[in-house]
Amino acid sequence: MPETRIANLDTVAVASEDPHHAQPWADLGLKADEYQRIREILGRRPTSSELAMYSVMWSEHCSYKSSKVHLKQFSEIPQETPAGKMLAGIGENAGVIDIGQGYAVTFKVESHNHPSYVEPHQGAATGIGGIVRDILAMGARPVAVMDPLRFGPLDAPDTHRVLPGIVAGVGGYGNCLGLPNIGGEAVFDETYLGNPLVNALCVGVLRHEDLHLAKASGVGNQVILYGARTGGDGIGGVSVLASETFDADGPAKRPSVQVGDPFMEKLLIECTLEIFAAGLVAGIQDLGGAGLSCATSELASAGDGGMHVELDRVPLRDSTLAPEEILMSESQERMMAVVEPDDVAAFLAICAKWDVEAVVVGEVTDTGRLQIDWHGERVVDVPPRSVAHDGPTYHRPFARPDWQDALQADSAEALPRPTTGDELRATLLRLVASPNLCDKSWITDQYDRYVRGNTVLAQPSDSGMVRVDEETNLGVAVSTDCNGRFAKLDPYAGAQLALAESYRNVATGGATPLAISDCLNFGSPEDPDVMWQFAEACRGLKDGCLELGIPVTGGNVSLYNQTGETAILPTPVVAVLGVIDDVTRRTPSAWSAAGEQVFVLGESREELSGSEWAHVVHGHLGGRPPVVDLAAEKVLAELLREGVGLLTSAHDLSDGGLGQALVEAALRHGVGATVTVPGDAFLGLFAESAGRVLVTVAPGDEDRLADLAARHGVALTGLGVTGGDALVVDGQFEAPLAELREAWTATLPAALG
């Protein structure tokens, strides 16, 4: 540390004696009243290190200051349901739910949107790394990841800049960790141009007794920082970068983006799991958003309330970093553990075995203060809860937008439709080749979907599924979904439709939905229109979870997703996790043999608003989204689980309607089908009514399926039979599978090379 930095160090003593010293609070993202509140909490001006801590911890990304008044309603949802018991929930690094046989799973979805726009590869890679450490911090072994992605138009130059880097970052980091990528989404819409969404999900498995929580308890216990060294990358990171909108001039904030090292993270995972197995941890926290500022304040706040840290012990990659920069750095692959004094030597020995650097940087105290020293000088002395948990709470104004009524009145049902068989055929080929409906193998082939040997289902199946226990074949299924157009038309219904589709996708494989995690991506909270969308989506999710009887285990809020005045479509991504007792008895998403009988479960309606047909053919967005009936979804899911062994395939109907589901099911194993679409063939093929599933049964099992549907009160419509090398819609058209496959698979390679 250069002597001039020591001489000019802004200590607590200096701050007390120099109350009028000008500070760059506005440059750090703080408002005038927030800065004044910090002074009131401390009874003096903050030191530069304290100011740094408050600025990152009170940012939108870390404090949820605009969203927590709406998120608190999720606590109204029972944490213990007939389907499963929650062992840890909102407020922890990730939610944990009991799945039986002494096992629990932890899962969470988070955003890394703005960093991935600024530096696509590293932004996406460190998004995967961060969510994996959240799962690890709960005491679990990470077993799979997923990646819900949103981009601008496929033909836009900036999409060609960000998409390859984001996909390479997700794949490169996850592949190096040896984690299968079992699903996700890739959606294109002009509102994401300049603000792509990179949401990352991780699933972990643990025994009940292995659960660990983020708290620093036990006076005298030692605080150990271990993992990668702290550098200048990611200073401010997502904590500040994700708390503001982009201007129209493009990315210019590269120093704020973290740099990932997946090989270091792999060592960190194995090291941490061995430390857990040895019983050496009293509390643990990963270092993600806000870095050391977050880890120290949250551990202290959730524990006995006191911690003393010697900041100059922190291993650095850059010896010129000032203390406030060290506290703000979001360098990756770091963890902080609270360890009893007698266990420190064993802890450090395991770290040395794995070549993971570890240093005792402090201890738990009974002072009720977080006190941080730098070369013997006190630079931080704060109540930890004021940093970690008692940040600002904003009751942002919100109101139904003036334009909402006109938007909903502009129904897609009035748009010109195809009327002949040739027009229907041309429409189907156009839709299956559209960016949102086309084959995503260009993306998913860059991911290892089967590493570790326990992947049961992965893209393009409705949900991802992994085996948890190799002896009993206990497993879990996960799906992520959201249709932002539906949420724009009606954010309350749109959030419930995202929940319903994800819930249905888990059920189609034969799993029982247990819980959700959410990633709520919206525009600026300073816009009352956006805050209304957010409030309505939260209300929709709460009501939906109450009706389905599943809890919200946790999640993420990402605001300020807009470029200039253009906000993204409201995108409340919902991840649903379910349990399946025997993964060998799962239901596949597509038929594989000729002669099987084809049916649709659920009711079809004239629902075209927000559909892919309206979007692709007419560039139209207006009207009301499909009706969501969660009671019907719940019954349908029960039927699908009871139908395991009877159903030879089950594929949900969503984007693109029945036509898209038929194409995907036929192309999966190269087996065509001949079907009759009752009523209006156009509506039957392209309407996007919710609560429907395309299913097949073996010849002779039709009556068993009819009895099952009747017993559950679910509508059942016979369509036809599988077989041949074409999709034939009787009386309308015939489309050879080769032609459909060419249309479906060509789009991304043609655009991206």
Secondary structure, DSSP 8 states (H G I E B T S, - for coil): --HHHHHT---HHHHHH-TT----TTTTT--HHHHHHHHHHHTS---HHHHHHHHHHTSHHHH-TTTHHHHGGGGGS-SB-SS-BEEE-TTSSSEEEEEETTEEEEEEEEE-HHHHHHSHHHHHHHHHHHHHHHHHTTT-EEEEEEEEEEES-TTSHHHHHHHHHHHHHHHHHHHHHT--EEEEEEEE-GGGTT--EEEEEEEEEEEGGG-------STT-EEEEEES-B-STTSSHHHHHTTS-B-TT----GGGS----HHHHHHHHHHHHHHHHTT--SEEEE--TTHHHHHHHHHHHHTTSEEEEEGGGS-BS-TT--HHHHHH---SSEEEEEE-GGGHHHHHHHHHHTT--EEEEEEEESSSSEEEEETTEEEEEE-HHHHHT------------TTHHHHHHS-GGGS----SHHHHHHHHHHHHTSTTTS--HHHHTTS-SSTTS-EEE-TTSSSEEEES-TTT--EEEEEEE--HHHHHH-HHHHHHHHHHHHHHHHHHTT-EEEEEEEEEE-S-TTSHHHHHHHHHHHHHHHHHHHHHT--EEEEEEE---EETTEE---EEEEEEEEEES-GGG---SS--STT-EEEEES------TT-HHHHHHH----S------HHHHHHHHHHHHHTBTTEEEEEE--TTHHHHHHHHHHHHHT--EEE---S-HHHHHH---SS-EEEEE-TT-HHHHHHHHHHHT--EEEEEEE-SSEEEETTTEEEEHHHHHHHHHHHHHHHH-
